[in-house]
Amino acid sequence: MRISKAGLLVALAFLAPILVELRTVLAWADIHLSVLETVFVGAIIAAGLLLWAFLPEDGDETTSDRDVSNSEL
């Protein structure tokens, strides 16, 4: 995973206020989204975030190479 589970949960939780404010900002530009369209956009963004989060990380190092226990410090 590219992000911790807690970090992913926080990122997904921040989507709700961002989407609500996105409707407000777009309304200033005379672009009106219905609630259903906002849910659809939110689902696309959430799916993209989840797809990115579950892709394997780039690089040659393995998980054991990245994890350092306290005894190695």
N, C-alpha and C positions, 0 to 999 in steps of 0.2 A: 504494500500500500504506500502511496505517496504522501499520505497525511494520516495522522492518528485518528482513531475512531472518535475521540472527543472533539478533535478539531473539525472533523467532517460534520459532526452533529451541530457544532456551533455555526459552521458555514451554512448548513441547511436551514438553521433557525433564523439566520440573518436574511434569508431570502424573502420571508414574508414582509417585513417592513420595507425592504428595498423595492419589492414589486408594488406595494401600495404607493410609495413615493414616486415610482416610475409612472404610474397612471397620472399622478398630479403634474409631474413635469411635462409629460406628453400632452396633457390637457392645455397647458400654457401655449404649446405649439399648435393648438387646434387639432390634435390627434386624440380621438376618444376611443378608449378600449373598454369593452364590456367586461363584466366580471369573468365570464367564461373565457374570453380571449386572454385575460390576465392569468387565469389558471393554466391555460394552455402554454403561455410563454413561461410561466413558472415551472411547469413540468418539463419543458425542454431544457431550461437552465439547470434544473435539479438533475436531470438525466445526464447532461454533459458533465456536471460536477462529479457525479458518481462514476461515470465512465473514466474520467481523468484520475479519480482517486484510486480506482481499482486496477489501473494499468500497472504493469511492472515498472520498477524504477530503472532508469538507464544506468549504464556503468557496469564494470566488471566485478565490483566488490560484492561480496555476499552479505547476508544479514549478520553472520558471525564476525565479519571484518568490521562492521559498523558499530556493533554493540561492544562496549567496553565495561567490564565489571569494575567494581571499586578496588579490587586487589591489584589491578593493572595500572592504577593511577599512581 
